[in-house]
Amino acid sequence: MNKTALTADRPLKVKVGKTTDGKTTLAFSDGQRVVISSKFLPTHSKEGDLVYLDLLNVEQYNQTKQEIAREVLKEILEPENGKDGEQE
């Protein structure tokens, strides 16, 4: 399964700025900036990278978690096709 874990309708594209003392600045296209803990950035993010920021309300978050759980269960419960024509 290659799906994004959480996806908002309109993710925000931000530029990764300087990191100091475990805090990283994210810059929005309109000039706004926000400082977050660096631990929330994707692995191997560095200054100048573009990343997407999702803002979800509780309902969207819970719905997305349920959709992911359904997809995982579907993959587990459905036999794989194409393995020598045999199904377990």
N, C-alpha and C positions, 0 to 999 in steps of 0.2 A: 504494500500500500504506500503510495507516494502522494500524500495529501498534506496540505497545510493544516496545522493543528487548529489554529484560530484565525478566522478571516472576517473582518468587518466589511461592510458594503463599500466603504471609501477609506482604505488605509492611507495614512499620511506618509509621504516620502520625506525623510529627513537626512541630513548630512552629519556624519559622525565628526565631532570636533575634538578638541584636546582632552586628554585624560590626565587628571591630577588627583592624587590621593584616593584612587579607587572610584572617582566620580568622572563622568564623561558628559560633555556638552553636546546636545543635539540641536542642529540649526534647521529651522523650517524655511521654506522658500520666501515667506513674507518677512523674514528678518527676526522672527521670534526665536527665542532659545529656551531650552529647558535642560536642567542638569539632573542626571539619573545615576544610580549606582551602576558601575561598569559591568557588574555581574548579570545585568538584564540584557546586555547586548549579545547578538549572535556570536558564537565562537569564532575567533580569529578576526573580529572586526577591528579596523584600524582607522586612524584619522583620514578623512577624505572619502571613506566609503559611504555609499547611499544605502539606507535601510528603510524598511517600512514599519510604521507604528500603527497598531490596531487599537482602537478604543471601542470596547464592547460594554453594553449594559449587562446586568445580571441575566436577563432573559436570553440575550444572544449568546452569552457565555455558556449557559446551561444547555441551550439547544445545540450548540456546536459540540459540546462534550457528548451529548446523546448521539449525534450523527457519527462521530468518530467511533463510539462504542459499537454502533450498529455495523459499521464497515469492518471493524476488527472481528466481530463475531461472524459476519458473513464470510470473511476469508478463512476463519478457523473451521467453520461448519461445512463449507462447500468444498467438495473434493477437487483437487487440482486436475485440470484438463491437460492432456497431452503427454502424460508420463507413460509411455509405451502402451497407451490405450487402456491401461488398467486403472481402476479406481479402488481405493482402500475401503 
